[in-house]
Amino acid sequence: MSPNVIQIAAAVISRDDGKVLVVRKKGSHAFIQPGGKIEPGEDPIQALCRELDEELGLTIAPTLPTFIGTFSAPAVNERGSIVTAQVYTFSHTGEVHPKAELEEIVWIDPKNPGDLELAPLTRDHIFRASALR
């Protein structure tokens, strides 16, 4: 049986000090990039804008994020599934606050995240790709 593939849009949101925002959903142990599932009829940018508003109260123009790439890894919150992410980046200087299903948000140094448990997609793919930019 092949694994379920979950299509998401995710963001690498950075600040001027180089720190990047990661989020932890309620009931989860691992931190991930903000974003979420792409709904039927949505393109990745539409999904990203909707999810950022729902999760963080962050309203962005669809022209703001820059595409980094497409990455896949085992899903941390849905056992036996693979997550495939369309990943974008942009800088943000304002405040953000966890909403909806988020339990916690943290600004971290992606090169030295400390002892936070990061999802494989974030740790092994997204942070490595965004560090190259």
Legacy VTK file of the C-alpha trace (Angstrom):
# vtk DataFile Version 3.0
C-alpha trace
ASCII
DATASET POLYDATA
POINTS 133 float
0.000 0.000 0.000
1.449 3.361 -0.968
1.525 6.178 1.594
-1.020 8.958 1.574
0.471 12.166 0.123
-0.598 15.428 1.757
-0.129 18.543 -0.388
0.649 21.689 1.607
1.895 25.239 1.194
4.404 26.398 3.804
6.336 29.552 4.638
9.822 30.354 5.827
9.083 33.633 7.589
12.255 35.421 8.637
13.076 38.514 10.662
15.893 41.022 10.182
17.975 39.194 12.829
17.912 36.005 10.716
15.537 34.103 12.980
12.776 32.043 11.390
9.288 31.307 12.687
8.301 27.728 13.508
4.979 26.591 14.932
3.681 23.645 16.941
0.138 22.399 16.519
-1.995 21.430 19.510
-1.315 17.815 20.445
1.927 17.679 18.464
5.495 17.448 19.721
7.340 18.721 16.644
7.725 22.225 15.265
6.922 22.862 11.604
6.713 25.765 9.181
3.512 27.806 9.220
1.089 26.876 6.460
-1.194 23.992 5.732
-3.129 21.803 3.359
-4.008 23.015 -0.103
-7.783 22.734 -0.488
-9.458 21.659 -3.749
-9.591 24.594 -6.175
-6.790 26.497 -4.408
-3.348 27.163 -5.775
-0.440 27.015 -3.295
-0.242 30.810 -2.808
-3.968 31.041 -2.058
-3.627 28.206 0.461
-0.588 29.835 2.069
-2.312 33.207 2.448
-5.434 31.563 3.910
-3.461 29.396 6.336
-1.253 32.259 7.564
-4.358 34.309 8.289
-6.071 31.399 10.079
-3.005 30.298 12.072
-1.278 33.605 12.841
-3.659 36.417 11.973
-1.117 37.400 9.335
-2.523 38.955 6.169
-0.072 39.062 3.267
-0.326 39.981 -0.401
-0.041 36.942 -2.683
2.831 38.705 -4.463
4.979 38.938 -1.291
6.296 35.369 -0.885
9.121 34.064 -3.077
9.031 30.404 -4.106
11.916 28.297 -2.698
10.986 24.846 -3.980
8.993 21.649 -3.513
10.057 19.234 -0.784
8.746 15.919 0.572
9.259 14.061 3.851
7.367 11.803 6.256
4.461 13.671 7.849
5.063 14.282 11.535
1.392 14.619 12.510
-0.189 11.956 10.263
1.481 8.578 10.661
2.151 6.686 7.447
1.713 9.778 5.270
4.128 11.805 3.190
3.887 15.585 3.131
4.808 17.422 -0.065
5.251 21.148 0.454
5.323 24.079 -1.923
7.590 26.345 0.121
7.811 30.136 -0.008
9.805 32.697 1.922
9.354 36.286 3.007
10.488 38.668 5.722
8.150 39.933 8.436
8.856 42.533 11.113
5.502 42.668 12.884
4.128 40.521 15.659
2.362 37.223 15.131
0.243 35.261 17.596
-0.867 31.618 17.551
-4.479 31.075 16.555
-6.664 28.198 15.371
-4.930 24.857 15.928
-1.560 26.269 16.997
-0.261 25.682 20.510
3.062 27.520 20.285
5.184 29.707 18.003
8.926 30.313 18.324
11.494 32.390 16.445
14.667 30.309 16.068
18.049 30.421 14.409
17.640 27.829 11.622
21.362 26.988 11.806
21.178 26.396 15.569
17.610 25.523 16.622
18.641 24.341 20.060
16.774 21.401 21.548
13.476 21.988 19.748
12.189 18.941 17.945
11.769 19.892 14.298
9.707 17.923 11.786
11.790 16.099 9.152
10.497 18.377 6.385
11.662 21.478 8.253
14.922 20.043 9.599
16.135 18.052 6.601
14.811 20.015 3.631
13.351 23.479 4.193
16.066 24.890 6.466
18.800 23.516 4.233
17.247 24.992 1.089
16.491 28.377 2.650
20.058 28.623 3.990
21.325 28.501 0.413
19.440 31.663 -0.534
LINES 1 134
133 0 1 2 3 4 5 6 7 8 9 10 11 12 13 14 15 16 17 18 19 20 21 22 23 24 25 26 27 28 29 30 31 32 33 34 35 36 37 38 39 40 41 42 43 44 45 46 47 48 49 50 51 52 53 54 55 56 57 58 59 60 61 62 63 64 65 66 67 68 69 70 71 72 73 74 75 76 77 78 79 80 81 82 83 84 85 86 87 88 89 90 91 92 93 94 95 96 97 98 99 100 101 102 103 104 105 106 107 108 109 110 111 112 113 114 115 116 117 118 119 120 121 122 123 124 125 126 127 128 129 130 131 132
